[in-house]
């Protein structure tokens, strides 16, 4: 028997591994890593949101079923690779898509179905709170959802005793603790970087507003806002241990033992920063999935409030400017599915990954500006461009050049279009960027999306070997960091030191600088894209 396999078996049996689980928009993924932070095994469960009563949602039954399915798939993968099933871990971490609204009564009963980040029905609340705080409150933030329920006089609003994010909810179910990582918390309510907690002045301002509404006989939560929010924790902090009920939630077989420490639950933005070692000032990362967003760690606060930018934090509490685009790679996936069907009709047995690879490779042969073609990947609304709803579009003019290469280049460009507009605002603020890291499935095909992203942002883009692992690997690393703090409480490293010295010290990066021809071509595409927003708006109004 191979000595390496034996060593891994022993590590799994002894619990010298850490487990990360991330609930993404289309996939729940579990990742197991060893003491060297290298991936050992994984498991996944596909799921989709539902559009019910004009709200994007996932049922809590689907959350539980998906957790168990992903965990079971991980255990099956471990057994297949190493001949042993895990019954314990050194630590566990949970992350999920940020923002949204899970509201509960004093009896811990869900008051309304989960409202995800994808909903754009909170415009009035967002505008009022942004004015009240002098701080941009995006449509998808949890406080915007709560306040919109107040403005709409929803019956449940006065009954809210606790609200949280999806990661916070799952962590609560696993440990019994109503806590949240500071990065995820920063997408619920503004964080004061000096204290690492919710901004006290803004909490007081909201409580005063709620008091005014109650005095006028209108609906509003009865308790102070601070009492309704989960406790904020920084990376490495004590976030509780796996309870007996939590162990049964994850593992229906009963083999998993309780008592395993958990790190603070984080959002997918925070795990993206960890997965790309971009938690230091002047570093940034782009995460590309169902949504696409860039995170830039700031040296100082921005000079002005911009609706295109969210102010959030790293998992350690440092200030970050976030360019969040609701629409990412889903439309690319839809076209890949269509071309896959066509390949099948011709008798091909190409896998989905092979179809993606062929299409992305074709994009490299496209004209620098995409041949005059235009595409919008808007499946849902896009706040950065002022659209409450979306309609995926593809358009061309009579003198454009329609080819597979130009079509695919245009579709990849379109995935970065809104991101470019947000990054332009950051450049106007004088924000400096030394390195941009990219991760997510869009970057699995080497040298394509990475090259085009470099042109779109005008900066070098680095992709590491773990680029395709995504947030599940990132939160497994956060769990490993929690274990490090437990084992060396008086000599523990900061999160940045831990990542640089222990996780990425020997990491190999593929760095691609912007190609001048691509930059010129992308600029021409972006001009066409901005002009075409009028077409996109007309589509949302008439289709």
N, C-alpha and C positions, 0 to 999 in steps of 0.2 A: 504494500500500500504506500502511495506517495506520502513523503513526510510532511509536505505542505498541507495536503488534505487532512492528515491526522491532526496537525496543529490547529487547523480551522475547526475540526470536529470538537477538539478539546475546548477551544475558546467558546464555541456555541453552547456546549454542555455546561460550562462554568459561568456563563453569563458575561463573558468579556466582549460582548458585542453591543451595539446600540441600534435601536429601531426608530425609523422615522416614517410617519404616515402623513401624506398631504392629500387633502380633498380639493382637487382642481375642478374646473368647470365641466370637463368631459371624462375625467379619469380620477379614480382614487388609487394612489400608488403607495406601496409600502417598500421601504428600502432598508436592508440590513447591512451594516458596515462593521469592519473589524477595528482592532486597536490602532491600525495605521490609517484608518478612515477610508480605506478602499472598499468599494461595493462588493458584497459577498453574494447577495441574492436579492430578488425583488418579487413583488406580486402586484397585480393591479385588478381593478374592477371598473368597467366602463359604465357611465351613467349620463343622463341628459337632464337639463332643466325642463320644467313644464311652464307653459304660459297659461295661467289660470286666473280668471277674473281680471284680466289685463295686467297681471303681475307675474314676473319671472320667479319661480320658486322650485325648491326641492322638498319633498316630504321628509319628515324626521324618520319615518319607517325606511325610506330609501337610504338615508344617512347610516342608520344602524346596519341594514343589510349590506351596504357597500363596504363598511368597515370590516365586518366579519368576512366578506368575500375576499377583500384584498389581503387580509391577514392570513386567511386559509391558503390563498395562492402563494403567499410568501413562504409559509411553512412547507408547502408542497415543493417549492423550488429549492428550499434548503435541503429537504430530504432527498430530492433528486440529485443534487450536486454532492452532498456530503454524507448521506446515509443516516442522518439524525434529524429529529424535529426539535425546535427550540421550546423550552419550557420556562425560560427566564431571560432577562436582558440586563445589561449594566445600567441602561437608562432608556427612556422612550420620549419621543417628541411628536407633537401633533401640530400641523399647520393646515391652513385652508385659504381659499380665496378671501380677500379682505372685504371689509365694509359690510353693508347689508344690515339686516334688522331681525333679530330673534328676541321677541318680547315675552316675558313671563309674569304671571300673577304672583301674589304672595304665597300661593299654594304650589308654586313652580309648575303651573299649567301654561302651555303655550297659548297665547291670546289670539294671534293671527298667524296664518302660514308664513314661513320664512320668506322674507323679501330680500332678494339677492342684490349685489352690487350693480347688476345689469339694469335695474329699474331706473327710469329717468322721470318719475312722476313727482319729484320733490322740488321742482323749480321754485315755487313760492317760498318754501322753507329755506332753501339754500340762499336765496337772495336776501331774505330777512335776517338770517343768522350772519351772513357775510357782512351786512351793514351793521348789525349789533356788535359784532366782535372786532370789526376792522381786520378780518382774517378770512381768507377764502375757505368756504365750506362747500365742497363739491356735492353734487346731487346724490352720489352713492354712499356718502358717509352716514354712519348709524344715527348721529344726532339729527341729521336732515330728515331721515325716515321718521324718527320719533316726533320731531316738530311738525312734519307734514300731517301726521295723524292728529296732532293737536289742532292744526289749522283747519283740517277737514272735519273736525268734531267727531272723530271716530269713537265709537262707544268704548273701545278698549283703552283709550288713552289715559283716563284717570286710574285705571287698574294696574298700570305697569309698575311692577315692583323690582324688575331686573331686566336689563337687555344686554345683549352681547353679540359677538360675531360667531361664525360657524366654528372656527378653531376654539374659541372660548367655550362654546357649547359642548363640543366633543370632549375637551379637557375636563369640564365640569362633570360630565357623565363618567369619565374614567377615574376621576380622583375625588369628586365631591367638592372641589375648590372652585370658587367663582373668581378666577384670576385671568390675566391676559398679559402677554408680552408687550413691551412698550411700543414696538414697531406696529403691531396689530392695533393696539390702543390708539395710536396716532391717526388711524383711519376711522375711529369712532368719534373722537372729540380732540380738540387741540391739546398738545402736550407742551409743558414748559420745560425746555431743555435744561434749565438751571436746577430744577427739582426732580426731573424725571417722572413727574406725575401730571395729572390733568391741570390745565391752566386755571389757577384759583380765581383770577379776576373774571374769566369768561364763565366759569361755573356760577359765580355770584350774579353775573349779568343775566344768565339764563334763568336762574331762580327768581330774580326780580321780574322778569318777563312772565314767567309762569304764574307768579303771585298776582300780577295785573290781570291776567286772563281769568283766573279763578275768582277774583274780586268782581269781575264783570259777568260772572255766571257762566263762563265758558269752560270747556274741558281742558284739563291739564293734569299731569302727574301730581300726586299729593306730596310726595317726599322730595327732599332736595336732590338735585341731579346726581351729586356725588354718591348718594346712597343707591342709585339705580345702576351705576356703572360697575364693571368688574374691577378688582384691584389690579393696579399696574405693577408689573415686575420686569426687571432688567434681565438680560441674558445671564445665565448661571445661577439665578436666584432659586430659592426653595419654592417649588410650585406644587408640592405634594407628591404622593405616591399612588400607584395603581391600587384601587380598592378591589375587594372581592367582586362587587357588582361590575366594576370596570373590566376586570379580567374576564368575566363571563360574557360581557358585551363584545369584547374583542375575539374571544376564543370559545366558541360554543362547545368544543370538545372537553373543556374543563382542565386541560393540561397546563395552561398558563397560570403561574403563581402570582399572587398579589404582592404588594410591598415594593415594587420596582419604582425608583424615582423618575419623575417626569420633569422636563425643562418647561419654562413658561411657553404657552401656546403662541405661535406666531402666524402672521399673515404671509401670503405668498411673496409679497414684496421683500419682507425681511429674509425669508429663506433664499430668495434670489441673490440678495446681497452677500449672504454667507457662502452660497454655492459658487460665487465668482470672486471671493476675497475682495469685495469692494465695500468695506466699512470705514475706510480712512478718507479724510478730506481730499478733494480733487480726484477721487475715483468714482466710477459709475458703472452701472450695468443695465443691460436691456434684457428683459424677459419676454419671450414671444410664445404665446399660447393662444387660447381663445380670446384673451385680451392681450395687449402689448403695452409695456410701460418701461420707461427709463427712470432710473434712480440716480441722482447726483448728490454725493455727500458734500455739504457746503462748508466753507471756511467761516462764513458769517451769514446772518439773516439777509434776505433780499430787501431791497430798498422799497419795493412797492408790492401791493396785492395784485395778483394776476389770476384770472379765472382759469387759465390754461394750466396752472401749476398747483399741485397739492403740497403742503408742507407737512412732512411726516418725519419719522426717525428711523435710525438703524435699530437692530435689536439691543444695542447697548445704549440707546437714547440720544445719539448725535443727530443733528438736524440734517434733513434730506429734502431736496426738491424733487418732486415726482411728476413726470409727464405721463398721465394715464389715459390710454385710448381704449375705449370699450371694445373695439373690434380689432382682432388680430389675424390669426391664421385660419379661422374657420372657413372662410370663403375659398382659400387655397385648397383646403381639404375637400370641399364640395366639388371643385373642378377636378381634383385628382380622382375622386370617386367616379365622376362622369367618364374621364379618360380610361379609368380602370374597367368600367363597364364596356366601353368600346373595345378595349384590348381583349376582354373575355369573349365578346361577340365574334372576334376574329380567331378565337381558339387559343389565345395566350393564357398561360397560367401564372403570369407575373403577380407577385405579391404587392400589397399596398406600398410597402417601402420601396420596392423596385419601380413602381409607377412614379412615386414621388421623385426618386433619384433621377429617372429619365427626364421628367419634366423640368426639374431644376437644372440639370445639365444642359438642356436645350436653351434655358434662359441665358446662359453664358454667351450664346451665339447671337443673341438679339442685338438690334441697334441700340446705341447708347441711350437714346430717349424713348425706347420702346416702340419706335416706328410710328409715332403719332397716335398710338392707341391710348385709351383712358379706361380706368376701372375704379370702382369704389367697393370696398369690402364691408360695407355697413349693413350688418344683419340687425343691429339694434341702434338706438340713438347714440350720438357722439357729441358730448358736451363741448369739447374743444372747438368744434366747428358749428356749435349752436343748433344741433339737430336733435329733436326729441325722439324721433324714430329713424330707422334706417331702411334702405332698399339696396340690396346688392345690384350693381350696375356694371355693364361693359358697353363701351361706345367707341365708335371710330368714325372718321370722316372719309369722304370718297378718296382723298389722296393719301390716306394712311396705308401702311404696309401690314397686312394681316398675314402673319406666319406663326407657327407654333413658338418659335424662339421669341418673337416680339410679344406675343400674347402672354407667355409665362414671365418674361421680364417685367411686363406691365403689372401683372398680378402680384409679383413680389414687391415691386415698387409701391403698389397701392397699400400693401400691408404696413409700409413705413410712412405713408403720406401724412397722416395726422400727427404722428410722432415728430416728424420734421418741423411742423408748424409750432409745436410746443417747445422743441429744442431751440428754435429761433428766438423765442421769448427769453429763454435762459441766457443765450448769447448776448441779448440786448442788456441784460443785467450785469454783464461782465464776468459771468461765472467761468472759471477756468477748469479744464479737465485734462488730467495727465493720462488717464487710461480709461477705456470703455470696454467692459467685458460683456460677452453675450452668452446666453444659455437658453435652453428650451428646445423642443423638437424641431423647430424651424431651422436650427443650425446643425442638425445631424448630417445633412449632405454637405460635405466639406467644400468651403470656398465659394459658395453661391450667395446665400442670404447674408453671410458675413461680409462679402465683398460689396454687396449692394447697400448694406447698412452703413458701411464706412463712407460710401458716397453720399448717403442721405444725411449723415450728421457731420460730415467733413472732419472726421477724426479716425485714428487707427482703432480697429476692433480686434480684441483678443478672444479666442475661444480655447478653452482647456479640454482635457480629456473627459472631464465630468460634465461637459456642456449639456449632454443629452439626459443626464440624471435628474436635473431639475430640483424642485423644492423638497421632494421626499428625502433626497440625499442631503440637502441643506439643513433640514430640521433634524436629521439623524446626527449631523455634525454638531448642531446646537445641543442635542441630548448628550453627546460625548463631552461637550464643554461643561455641561452641568455636572457630569460625572467627575471631570477634572477638578472642578471647584469643591465638590464633596470630598475628594481624596486629598486635596491640598488647600484647605480653606485659608491658611495663613501665607501661602506662597503661590497662590493661583495667579495665572496670567490674565491680562485683560483679553476681551474677545479678539481684538485686533492682533494682539501679540500671539494668541493661541492659533489663529488662522494663519498668520504669516510664518510662524516658527514651527508649527506642528502639522498643519494640514497642507499648506501650499509651498512649503520650503523647497521641495524638489519638483514642483509641478511644471509640466511642459505646456507651453502656450503657443498657439499658432496665431501670429499677429499679422493682420492685413491692413496696410495703409490705403487711403483713398486713391483710386486711379483717376488721374486728371480727366480723362475722357468720360469716365463714368460720372464724375461730379458735374461736368457740363451737361451731359445727357439727363442726369437726374434733375438738375435745376430746370431744364426745359419741361420735363414731365411735371414737376411740381407747379410750374406756372400754369400748365394745362389743367392740373388737378384743382388748383384754387379757382380757376375760371369755371370748371365743371361743377363746383359745389352748387351753383344755381340749378343745374340739371338734377342733381341729387335731391335738393330741396323740393323741386317740382314733383319729383317722383314720390316723395313722402306725402305730398299734399294730394296727389291724384291717383296713386295706385294703392 
